[in-house]
Amino acid sequence: MALFISRTLALSAIFSSFTLLAAPGFVSDDVYAYMHSGPSTKFRIIGSITAGAPIELLKLSDDRKFRLIKDGKGRSGWLKVEFTSKKASIRQREKSLLEQVKQLKQQDVSSSDAVATAKSRIKKLEHSLNSSNKKLQQAQESERLALSQLKGEDERLKMQWAINGGMLVGISILFGVALTFIPKKKKKNANWS
């Protein structure tokens, strides 16, 4: 009996593993809705329309279960209300979304180009700024040297003036001393008496 139970369990495990190997699936979007010549399934089918196709909604049947429509091919017929919608179909929204994605990609490319151009300009401006800073440093160094030379020249001129002034004072003193040694002429005393 135990052997029978173990064999039964083994066989059921093998058969259940086949169901576990089944792949997941989805219902296809490529379905068709049938248009009828009147507001009921009792009327003959006059054509089919692909799910998601754009249509014109014309009027509702008295029982509100069917709607008169006109498709993109110009055919008029009755569809079940459940197959119609005032909202855009998934296919239409997909087209719109794909167009938006395309536009966003183009904007992304143009934005990337703009960023690359801006980075290039920034690099050029940084190079120009570095060059200007070097020139400014050179000009400041030249100014510092010129001020240093000017200060040295000013000191030299002051020294020259001091020497010249000292020589002039010395010569003036010698001249004054020499004048004191020159004999004076005696004035004749004229007596009017």
Backbone torsions as a table, in degrees:
resi	resn	phi	psi	omega
1	MET	NA	-41.6	178.7
2	ALA	-63.7	-35.4	178.5
3	LEU	-66.2	-39.6	178.8
4	PHE	-63.5	-42.5	-179.6
5	ILE	-67.1	-42.0	-178.8
6	SER	-67.6	-37.0	177.4
7	ARG	-67.9	-40.0	179.2
8	THR	-63.0	-43.5	178.4
9	LEU	-64.3	-39.4	179.8
10	ALA	-65.0	-44.2	179.4
11	LEU	-65.0	-41.2	179.2
12	SER	-67.1	-33.4	176.9
13	ALA	-66.5	-40.0	179.5
14	ILE	-65.9	-46.5	-179.0
15	PHE	-68.0	-34.5	179.2
16	SER	-71.5	-26.6	178.3
17	SER	-68.9	-27.9	176.1
18	PHE	-64.6	-36.9	179.1
19	THR	-73.0	-28.1	177.8
20	LEU	-70.9	-24.0	-178.9
21	LEU	-82.5	-3.5	-179.6
22	ALA	-65.1	139.4	-178.3
23	ALA	-85.2	146.8	176.2
24	PRO	-68.7	152.0	-178.8
25	GLY	-141.0	171.2	-178.2
26	PHE	-136.5	154.4	174.7
27	VAL	-77.3	134.8	-177.1
28	SER	-70.1	146.7	175.3
29	ASP	-78.0	-14.9	-176.1
30	ASP	-84.5	64.4	177.0
31	VAL	-107.9	163.2	-178.7
32	TYR	-122.6	145.7	172.0
33	ALA	-110.7	140.0	-177.2
34	TYR	-92.2	135.2	175.9
35	MET	-94.3	136.6	179.9
36	HIS	-110.6	159.4	-179.9
37	SER	-76.8	-12.9	178.9
38	GLY	-143.7	175.5	-174.2
39	PRO	-80.6	53.3	177.4
40	SER	-168.6	159.7	176.0
41	THR	-75.0	-7.7	177.9
42	LYS	-75.7	-21.2	177.8
43	PHE	-78.1	155.9	-175.1
44	ARG	-69.5	152.5	178.1
45	ILE	-79.6	127.1	-179.3
46	ILE	-106.6	-4.8	178.4
47	GLY	164.1	177.0	177.0
48	SER	-125.2	160.4	179.9
49	ILE	-134.5	135.8	-177.9
50	THR	-70.1	140.7	178.0
51	ALA	-58.4	135.1	178.0
52	GLY	88.5	-3.4	-179.7
53	ALA	-71.4	142.9	178.7
54	PRO	-71.5	139.4	-179.5
55	ILE	-139.0	166.2	171.3
56	GLU	-103.2	130.6	178.2
57	LEU	-90.7	115.7	-174.6
58	LEU	-96.6	-61.8	179.6
59	LYS	-156.2	162.3	179.1
60	LEU	-95.7	151.5	173.4
61	SER	-73.7	166.7	-178.9
62	ASP	-62.0	-35.3	-179.4
63	ASP	-87.2	0.6	176.3
64	ARG	62.2	23.4	179.1
65	LYS	-101.7	-18.6	179.9
66	PHE	-128.3	155.9	-179.7
67	ARG	-134.0	135.1	175.2
68	LEU	-78.8	128.3	-177.8
69	ILE	-130.3	165.8	172.8
70	LYS	-129.5	124.8	-176.5
71	ASP	-89.0	-179.6	-178.0
72	GLY	-66.6	-18.4	179.1
73	LYS	-89.0	-0.5	179.5
74	GLY	88.2	5.3	179.8
75	ARG	-82.7	141.9	175.1
76	SER	-110.3	142.5	179.2
77	GLY	-171.0	175.4	-177.4
78	TRP	-105.5	132.0	176.7
79	LEU	-120.4	152.4	172.2
80	LYS	-61.7	141.4	-178.5
81	VAL	-58.5	-35.3	-177.8
82	GLU	-64.6	-18.3	178.9
83	PHE	-92.7	-0.6	-179.7
84	THR	-112.8	155.5	179.6
85	SER	-154.8	149.0	176.3
86	LYS	-86.4	-12.9	177.9
87	LYS	-85.7	153.3	177.2
88	ALA	-64.4	144.7	-179.8
89	SER	-71.1	167.1	179.1
90	ILE	-61.1	-38.4	179.2
91	ARG	-62.9	-43.4	179.3
92	GLN	-65.0	-43.4	178.8
93	ARG	-65.0	-36.5	178.3
94	GLU	-62.5	-44.9	178.1
95	LYS	-59.4	-44.9	179.8
96	SER	-63.0	-44.1	-179.9
97	LEU	-66.4	-38.8	177.2
98	LEU	-63.5	-38.3	176.9
99	GLU	-65.5	-41.0	177.5
100	GLN	-63.5	-41.4	178.3
101	VAL	-61.7	-42.8	178.9
102	LYS	-60.4	-45.4	179.2
103	GLN	-63.6	-41.5	179.7
104	LEU	-64.9	-36.9	177.2
105	LYS	-65.0	-40.9	177.6
106	GLN	-63.9	-41.5	177.4
107	GLN	-64.2	-38.5	179.1
108	ASP	-63.3	-42.7	179.2
109	VAL	-63.8	-45.8	-179.5
110	SER	-67.2	-35.0	176.2
111	SER	-66.2	-40.6	178.1
112	SER	-62.9	-41.0	177.3
113	ASP	-63.3	-42.2	179.4
114	ALA	-63.7	-40.9	178.7
115	VAL	-64.5	-43.2	178.9
116	ALA	-62.2	-42.0	178.2
117	THR	-64.0	-42.8	179.4
118	ALA	-64.1	-41.6	178.7
119	LYS	-63.4	-39.8	178.3
120	SER	-63.2	-43.8	178.2
121	ARG	-63.8	-40.6	179.1
122	ILE	-61.9	-42.1	179.9
123	LYS	-62.2	-44.0	178.9
124	LYS	-63.5	-42.4	179.5
125	LEU	-65.1	-39.3	177.4
126	GLU	-63.7	-41.5	178.1
127	HIS	-62.5	-44.5	178.8
128	SER	-62.6	-40.6	178.6
129	LEU	-63.8	-44.0	178.7
130	ASN	-61.8	-42.4	178.4
131	SER	-62.6	-43.7	178.7
132	SER	-64.0	-39.4	178.2
133	ASN	-63.7	-40.1	177.5
134	LYS	-63.6	-43.3	179.0
135	LYS	-63.7	-38.9	178.1
136	LEU	-63.7	-43.0	178.6
137	GLN	-62.6	-41.0	178.3
138	GLN	-64.5	-41.6	179.0
139	ALA	-65.3	-40.1	178.3
140	GLN	-65.3	-38.7	178.0
141	GLU	-66.0	-41.6	177.2
142	SER	-62.8	-40.9	178.8
143	GLU	-64.1	-41.7	179.6
144	ARG	-63.2	-42.7	178.2
145	LEU	-64.2	-42.8	179.8
146	ALA	-63.0	-42.4	178.1
147	LEU	-64.8	-38.2	178.4
148	SER	-64.6	-44.3	178.5
149	GLN	-65.1	-39.8	179.7
150	LEU	-64.1	-40.7	179.1
151	LYS	-66.0	-41.5	177.6
152	GLY	-63.7	-40.8	178.2
153	GLU	-64.8	-39.9	178.0
154	ASP	-61.8	-43.8	178.8
155	GLU	-64.2	-41.2	179.0
156	ARG	-63.3	-42.5	178.6
157	LEU	-63.9	-42.1	178.6
158	LYS	-61.6	-41.6	179.2
159	MET	-64.7	-41.8	179.2
160	GLN	-62.2	-43.3	177.7
161	TRP	-63.3	-40.8	179.1
162	ALA	-63.3	-42.8	179.5
163	ILE	-64.9	-47.8	179.8
164	ASN	-61.8	-41.5	178.9
165	GLY	-65.1	-40.9	178.7
166	GLY	-64.3	-40.1	178.6
167	MET	-65.5	-41.5	179.3
168	LEU	-63.3	-42.9	178.3
169	VAL	-63.8	-43.2	-179.8
170	GLY	-62.4	-44.0	179.2
171	ILE	-64.8	-40.6	179.5
172	SER	-62.8	-42.1	179.0
173	ILE	-64.7	-45.9	179.0
174	LEU	-60.0	-42.2	179.2
175	PHE	-63.3	-42.1	179.5
176	GLY	-65.1	-40.6	178.7
177	VAL	-67.5	-42.1	-179.9
178	ALA	-63.5	-35.1	179.2
179	LEU	-65.2	-31.3	-179.4
180	THR	-71.9	-22.8	-180.0
181	PHE	-88.6	-10.3	179.4
182	ILE	-76.3	128.4	-178.7
183	PRO	-68.5	144.5	-179.7
184	LYS	-93.1	146.5	176.2
185	LYS	-76.6	140.1	178.8
186	LYS	-84.8	140.1	178.5
187	LYS	-86.2	143.3	176.5
188	LYS	-78.8	133.1	178.2
189	ASN	-87.6	112.6	178.3
190	ALA	-95.6	116.9	179.2
191	ASN	-96.3	128.6	-178.3
192	TRP	-93.0	13.5	-176.5
193	SER	-82.3	NA	NA
